[in-house]
Amino acid sequence: MRDHMQRTLKDFTAHAFLHGITVLTISLTILIAGALLLVVENGTAVISSWKSGVTVMVYLHDGISSSEVEATGRSLETMGGVKGATFISRDEALTDLMESMAGQRSLFDDLGENPLPDAYEVEVSPEAAEWSRVEVMAAAMVKLSAVDEVEYGRSWLARVSRLLGLVELTGGALALLFFIVALFIVYNTVRLALYSRRDEIEIMQLVGATGNFIKMPLYLAGIIEGGLGALIALMALFGAYLLFVSKVGGGVDDFVPSFLSIGAMGVVFLYGIFVGWFGCFLSLREFMQETAV
């Protein structure tokens, strides 16, 4: 193995420009794929954080009895996907509204009777906080006899769910595209290296060198190129992340974007190594068939 590594490093020195272009190409493709992965990870974190606080407002009819209010609360709490239901009286709702608009108290000077209805604030459990499930729950809630209206931010929830799904789909498609591009680059780089050393390889064959003896340095070169490309991409992505956080700061509800998890960085690094190795494998297989090694 030591001899193979020495030959690999010697080849890197002899063909530094060719290997440098390959490493740079791999790093660029992984950088773009990593950036998409970073967006998806943070988008998923935002959605998960949001899911832990999803609420549905259930507004009640005017004039219903206290027993009907209590019965409605029990019905809401026993529904599947409901974590809890808190009753908010119309007077309490008006007080909260006035406190939130303390700078515009004049708006309430000529207010006659309280226009706000009694309501229940229903907290949805995180596992049920999906667009389709919340929609079904709201439809069931509005059928209760004491319920007048249900509000759960349906348009916003649908847009966010669709957006994250689109990002994940686009990220997966682009990651596949970049994988093919990086594979093609490594494949052709190895072929160029092989054809530039064709005479040397033929001489090695004549003196009895095995196929593995010829292939191993090239496999090592592909693995090193892929690993270096992944490391460069991760460092560049981390630098861009630090710059973004320093400029933007907190996001929605003081959510601070996070960098890729250790597991995700490991996947990116192994992805780079696999691209380098597999591109080398394809190129070597074709070349060896042509030269009948």
SULSUL-V881301 format. One record per helix or strand. SS is the DSSP state (H for helix, E for strand). FROM is the first residue (numbers start at 0). TO is the last residue. If there is no record, write none. Layout:
# SULSUL-V881301
{{SS:FROM:TO} {SS:FROM:TO}}
This chain:
# SULSUL-V881301
{{H:1:13} {H:15:50} {E:54:59} {H:65:76} {E:81:87} {H:89:99} {H:101:107} {E:118:123} {H:125:127} {H:130:140} {E:146:150} {H:153:195} {H:197:205} {H:210:247} {H:251:253} {H:261:290}}
